[in-house]
């Protein structure tokens, strides 16, 4: 049997219009609560208990978010993280470590039936699920583009990166974009070429990243509002909120797994 051709991205774009999306705005939450909510919402969308959802995260504390398959000792200087009050958490998707400060990052999740990305390759699905953000950034005067596999970048530097998990009939796609960055602190808590740390190394890291505050000179809340406006204009959607049941389920998973050392250090 011949292999079925992948749909074009233009054809796949019509799939967004087949759903009435729910949009949940940011509310500060503990880092491990965000990790648990990602899992709970993905499962509920996969079971048809929640419509496809765009959820913008809020952060209540600085943290390092590890990918599912990363080693703590390889990625984190735990002594420096503890000394600076930076929590260590682990998400359910793969990919690299992220350094998060509450007012320095813009993070969102797309939670949808996996039919939304059916037939797309993984590189295509990453670009597809962040296409609306790239359009929104253009509207802010940022000539953003998607760079495989999972980066949003521009001439001003890397803006953000994405990760995915697919399970139980759903796709979870989450993206974190840098709004502003404390490069010196990031280099203290993450092991990013620490054997080569120097003033030159710090300048190099600074050059690679192009935070949105630097590229737009706009307040963070204004950028988030613009992103949400682009999504609402593009796709059928209405405002929503997390349910009490979803919050309770996530709190239970925080206690049982996401806040435990066994999970965080599952790869020590």
Number of C-alpha atoms within 10 A of each C-alpha: 3 4 5 7 8 13 14 11 15 9 9 18 16 12 13 16 13 11 17 14 24 20 21 19 18 17 11 13 14 15 27 27 21 22 21 25 22 24 20 18 28 27 23 19 22 23 14 13 10 16 18 26 25 23 23 19 23 20 23 14 16 20 23 22 20 25 19 20 15 19 16 22 13 12 19 20 17 18 10 15 20 12 9 14 11 19 18 22 25 25 24 19 21 16 17 15 22 19 24 26 21 16 17 20 23 25 21 22 23 22 30 29 24 17 12 22 22 12 16 18 11 14 13 17 21 25 22 19 20 22 16 17 22 18 17 21 20 13 14 16 10 18 15 22 21 21 15 13 15 21 21 24 23 18 12 17 17 22 23 23 24 24 21 19 17 18 13 13 16 24 23 26 23 24 22 21 22 24 24 20 21 12 14 13 14 19 20 18 23 22 18 18 11 13 8 10 13 10 9 10 16 15 12 11 15 16 12 13 20 22 23 28 16 14 18 15 11 13 11 18 12 10 20 18 12 17 19 20 12 17 19 16 9 12 17 14 18 12 12 14 13 13 9 9 9 15 16 13 16 23 19 13 20 20 13 12 15 24 20 15 12 12 16 22 16 14 13 13
